[in-house]
């Protein structure tokens, strides 16, 4: 048996682009500064904390083991103001990280 264990393999990272409300973004940035980490780490740890404690979600995952969002394109509608002040809806681009 080796005296030093091999490091655990790290999961592959996938880029996910999202938009947050400005106050929440500032809170994430401040928390990252508080714990001397980066925004990505804070968001990942917060999501892991949340998912680990949601018992209903854990039950759902166990009941749907093959369910995956890969291959789905989740397009939402965004509202864009026009120069005349009117608003027009258009389909938003898919979230980066989602496969089409």
C-alpha positions as CSV (number, residue, x, y, z in Angstrom):
1,X,0.0,0.0,0.0
2,X,1.5,3.4,-0.9
3,X,2.2,5.9,1.8
4,X,0.6,8.7,-0.2
5,X,-2.8,8.0,-1.7
6,X,-3.5,9.0,-5.3
7,X,-5.7,12.1,-5.7
8,X,-9.4,11.6,-6.3
9,X,-10.3,12.2,-10.0
10,X,-12.0,15.6,-10.4
11,X,-15.2,15.7,-12.4
12,X,-15.1,17.4,-15.8
13,X,-16.2,21.0,-15.6
14,X,-18.8,22.4,-18.1
15,X,-19.1,26.1,-18.7
16,X,-22.5,27.4,-17.7
17,X,-23.4,31.1,-18.3
18,X,-26.2,32.7,-16.3
19,X,-27.5,36.0,-15.3
20,X,-28.3,36.9,-11.7
21,X,-30.0,39.9,-10.3
22,X,-27.5,42.6,-9.4
23,X,-28.1,42.5,-5.6
24,X,-27.5,38.7,-5.6
25,X,-24.4,39.1,-7.8
26,X,-23.0,41.6,-5.3
27,X,-23.8,39.2,-2.4
28,X,-22.0,36.3,-4.2
29,X,-19.0,38.5,-4.8
30,X,-18.9,39.7,-1.2
31,X,-19.2,36.2,0.2
32,X,-16.4,35.1,-2.1
33,X,-14.2,37.9,-0.8
34,X,-15.3,37.0,2.8
35,X,-14.1,33.4,2.5
36,X,-11.2,34.3,0.1
37,X,-12.5,32.3,-2.8
38,X,-13.8,33.0,-6.3
39,X,-17.5,33.4,-7.4
40,X,-17.5,30.0,-9.1
41,X,-16.5,28.2,-5.9
42,X,-19.2,30.1,-3.9
43,X,-21.9,29.2,-6.3
44,X,-20.9,25.6,-6.7
45,X,-20.7,25.1,-2.9
46,X,-24.0,26.8,-2.4
47,X,-25.7,24.6,-5.0
48,X,-24.1,21.4,-3.5
49,X,-25.3,22.5,0.0
50,X,-28.8,23.1,-1.3
51,X,-29.1,19.8,-3.3
52,X,-27.6,17.7,-0.5
53,X,-30.3,18.9,1.9
54,X,-33.4,18.8,-0.4
55,X,-34.8,15.4,0.5
56,X,-37.7,15.7,-2.0
57,X,-35.2,16.3,-4.8
58,X,-33.1,13.3,-3.7
59,X,-36.2,11.1,-3.8
60,X,-37.0,12.4,-7.3
61,X,-33.5,11.8,-8.5
62,X,-33.6,8.2,-7.2
63,X,-37.0,7.7,-8.9
64,X,-35.7,9.2,-12.2
65,X,-32.1,7.8,-12.5
66,X,-31.9,8.2,-16.3
67,X,-33.3,11.7,-16.4
68,X,-30.9,14.3,-17.7
69,X,-31.1,17.8,-19.1
70,X,-28.5,17.0,-21.7
71,X,-29.8,17.3,-25.2
72,X,-32.5,19.7,-24.2
73,X,-32.6,23.3,-25.4
74,X,-34.3,25.5,-22.8
75,X,-35.2,28.7,-24.6
76,X,-36.9,31.4,-22.7
77,X,-38.4,34.5,-24.0
78,X,-36.7,37.8,-23.2
79,X,-38.4,41.2,-23.6
80,X,-36.4,43.8,-25.4
81,X,-37.3,47.5,-25.5
82,X,-37.5,49.1,-28.9
83,X,-36.6,52.8,-29.5
84,X,-40.2,53.7,-29.5
85,X,-40.6,52.4,-26.0
86,X,-42.6,49.4,-27.0
87,X,-41.5,46.0,-25.8
88,X,-41.1,43.0,-28.1
89,X,-40.5,39.4,-27.2
90,X,-37.9,37.2,-28.8
91,X,-36.5,33.8,-28.1
92,X,-33.4,33.9,-26.0
93,X,-30.3,31.9,-27.0
94,X,-29.9,28.6,-25.2
95,X,-27.9,28.6,-22.0
96,X,-24.2,27.8,-22.7
97,X,-23.5,24.4,-21.4
98,X,-26.8,23.0,-22.7
99,X,-26.3,20.6,-25.7
100,X,-28.6,21.0,-28.6
